[in-house]
Amino acid sequence: MPELTQSYVHGASATPLLGDTIGVHFDRAVARWPDNAALVVRHQGIRWTYRDLQRQVDALAAGLLALGLERGDRIGIWSPNNAEWVVTQFATAKAGLILVNINPAYRLSELEYAVNKVGCKALITAAAFKSSDYISMLYQLAPELKTAAVIKALHPTLLTAYSSSLRR
């Protein structure tokens, strides 16, 4: 059987599917409405235009690639809903990375299972959510993160843990 390189399903319609990426469409939206509101997150006091959001997205995408992540790598996100989550969604898409959503209510054993099951090469996380101290849980999962320079602040409220030790 030949190896599949693309997924394309066309239902009962004369209109073909678009071949453009999310990143291409995002950049078109920025070009069309640069000063319009793109993201409003009331609980964080954030109101970004498309241009503002693009700056955040492009910076995070560049940071992820600078870590050595490559197109097709799986990146987990363990965070509640926030502006940074949206930035991560678009940044991973633009960088060609596969975003894996990890339930913010997961405890240590669930996180470990999810990260290993899907083969995450990096994990983007909030520092904490409600009663969950994500950083402490990561240190339990991979104690060497405490002394290694593998936790990098890529955004003010998100951290990326990049370590082979996340995959046991």
SVG drawing of the C-alpha trace seen along z (x, -y; Angstrom):
<svg xmlns="http://www.w3.org/2000/svg" viewBox="-24 -50 45 52">
<polyline fill="none" stroke="black" stroke-width="0.4" points="0.0,0.0 1.4,-3.4 2.2,-5.8 -0.4,-8.6 1.0,-12.1 -2.2,-14.1 -5.7,-13.8 -8.4,-14.9 -12.1,-14.1 -14.6,-15.7 -18.3,-15.3 -21.3,-15.9 -20.4,-19.4 -19.0,-21.1 -16.9,-23.4 -13.4,-21.9 -11.6,-22.0 -9.1,-24.8 -5.5,-23.7 -4.1,-26.6 -2.8,-26.3 -4.2,-27.9 -1.1,-30.1 -1.8,-31.4 -5.4,-32.2 -4.4,-33.9 -1.9,-36.1 -4.6,-37.0 -6.9,-38.0 -4.1,-40.2 -3.5,-41.8 -7.2,-42.5 -8.1,-43.7 -4.8,-44.7 -6.4,-47.1 -9.6,-45.2 -10.1,-43.3 -8.9,-39.7 -8.8,-38.5 -10.5,-39.7 -9.9,-37.9 -11.8,-39.7 -10.3,-37.8 -6.8,-38.8 -7.7,-42.3 -6.4,-41.6 -7.7,-43.2 -5.4,-42.5 -5.8,-43.6 -4.9,-41.1 -1.6,-42.9 -0.9,-42.5 -1.9,-38.8 0.3,-38.2 3.3,-39.6 2.7,-37.3 2.1,-34.3 5.2,-34.9 7.4,-35.4 6.2,-32.1 6.5,-30.2 10.1,-31.4 10.9,-30.5 9.6,-27.0 11.7,-26.4 14.7,-27.9 14.3,-25.1 15.1,-22.7 11.5,-21.5 10.8,-20.4 7.8,-20.3 5.5,-17.4 6.7,-17.2 4.0,-16.9 3.8,-19.7 1.5,-19.3 -0.3,-22.3 -1.4,-21.9 -3.2,-25.1 -6.7,-26.6 -8.3,-28.9 -6.3,-32.1 -4.8,-34.4 -1.6,-32.4 -3.5,-29.3 -4.8,-31.0 -1.3,-32.3 0.1,-28.7 -2.7,-27.3 -1.7,-29.6 2.1,-29.5 2.2,-25.7 0.2,-25.7 2.5,-28.3 5.6,-26.3 4.1,-23.1 3.9,-21.5 1.1,-19.3 -0.6,-20.7 -1.8,-18.1 -4.4,-19.4 -3.9,-18.1 -6.8,-18.5 -5.9,-21.2 -7.6,-19.0 -5.1,-16.2 -3.0,-15.0 0.5,-13.7 -0.3,-10.1 -2.7,-11.3 -0.2,-13.9 2.5,-11.2 0.3,-8.8 -0.9,-11.5 2.6,-12.9 4.0,-9.4 1.0,-8.1 1.2,-10.8 5.0,-11.3 5.2,-15.0 8.6,-16.4 7.8,-19.5 5.1,-20.7 3.8,-24.2 2.1,-24.8 0.7,-27.4 2.5,-27.6 -0.6,-26.6 -4.4,-26.3 -6.8,-26.3 -5.3,-23.8 -2.9,-22.3 0.8,-23.4 1.8,-22.3 5.5,-23.1 5.8,-21.0 4.1,-18.1 6.6,-18.5 9.5,-18.4 8.0,-15.1 7.7,-13.7 11.2,-14.8 13.3,-15.9 16.2,-16.9 14.1,-19.8 15.0,-21.5 18.6,-21.9 18.6,-21.8 18.1,-24.8 15.2,-23.2 12.4,-25.3 12.2,-28.4 9.8,-31.3 8.5,-31.7 5.7,-34.0 5.0,-35.8 2.6,-33.1 3.5,-30.0 6.6,-27.8 7.9,-25.1 9.5,-22.1 11.7,-20.5 13.3,-17.3 13.6,-13.7 12.8,-12.8 9.2,-13.7 9.0,-10.6 9.7,-7.6"/>
</svg>
